Amino acid sequence: MADAVLTEVDGGIAVITINRPEARNAVNGDVARGIAAAVDAFDGARDVRVIILTGAGGTFSAGMDLKGFLTGDAPVVEGHGFAGITERPPVKPVIAAVEGYALAGGFEIVLSCDLIVASETAKFGLPEVRRGLAAGAGGLLRLPRRLPYHLAMEIVLTGEHFPAERLHQAGLVSRLVGTGQALAGARELAAQVALGAPLALAASKRVIVESVDWPSGEAFARQAEVIGPVFASADAAEGAIAFAEKRPPAWRGE
């Protein structure tokens, strides 16, 4: 049987591919463990600056593998959550490259990413309520923070499929590309992100994610704790020197 998760690294960009096209990339235990292992490995790899998450065969993911779930094959990894990513996303920036359907848990995987590149024919949805379930892998928590209240409610309460174009207009999808071009579009965006210094990227992402819950009176002090080491880093000095010398910086991640 083919590996449930495939990985590759090129030019500082890592790609994690859910590889169960015969099951519309439904997430089972193998997929969850594979993604968790890949995320851990790439987060600790000095040659990786950005991670892309996608699905094989023209579909991102149809969500949890219900057949596997009924047999006890839980698609959850302790400490990482559903699909090995929803409860503990990577420290490094991660981009979802979406073709076809991203439904239920598949959409929740997408919502755990920092940027979303989707083909114009991609569709998103949280149909859990129509299965007597709830979107407990981050959908109910993240969607209202990414979209206007009433649109988030419509997606959750109707369980309908929503086209990528509508979510692009609403600001959820970062870039809309032609059918079959989501991964290429994600690589292009990743290359732009990868121009940044590793420590600066990670710290900036952390502040944006965590500051939502910071009391306003403590926000700048908490931010200083996170970004202070960035200003004192060797890469900060390299950035200034490279700018003065009019050359690309050589980041070391320290």
HELIX and SHEET records of a PDB file:
HELIX    1   1 PRO A   21  ALA A   23  5                                   3    
HELIX    2   2 GLY A   29  ASP A   43  1                                  15    
HELIX    3   3 LEU A   66  LEU A   70  1                                   5    
HELIX    4   4 GLY A  105  LEU A  111  1                                   7    
HELIX    5   5 PRO A  127  ARG A  131  5                                   5    
HELIX    6   6 GLY A  139  ARG A  146  1                                   8    
HELIX    7   7 TYR A  149  THR A  158  1                                  10    
HELIX    8   8 ALA A  164  GLN A  169  1                                   6    
HELIX    9   9 ALA A  182  VAL A  193  1                                  12    
HELIX   10  10 PRO A  198  GLU A  210  1                                  13    
HELIX   11  11 SER A  211  ASP A  213  5                                   3    
HELIX   12  12 SER A  216  GLU A  218  5                                   3    
HELIX   13  13 ALA A  219  PHE A  231  1                                  13    
HELIX   14  14 ALA A  234  ALA A  244  1                                  11    
SHEET    1   A 6 VAL A   5  ASP A  10  0                                        
SHEET    2   A 6 ILE A  13  ILE A  18 -1                                        
SHEET    3   A 6 VAL A  50  GLY A  55  1                                        
SHEET    4   A 6 VAL A  94  VAL A  98  1                                        
SHEET    5   A 6 LEU A 115  SER A 119  1                                        
SHEET    6   A 6 ARG A 175  VAL A 177  1                                        
SHEET    1   B 2 VAL A  76  VAL A  77  0                                        
SHEET    2   B 2 GLY A  81  PHE A  82 -1                                        
SHEET    1   C 3 TYR A 101  LEU A 103  0                                        
SHEET    2   C 3 LYS A 123  GLY A 125  1                                        
SHEET    3   C 3 PHE A 162  PRO A 163 -1                                        
END                                                                             
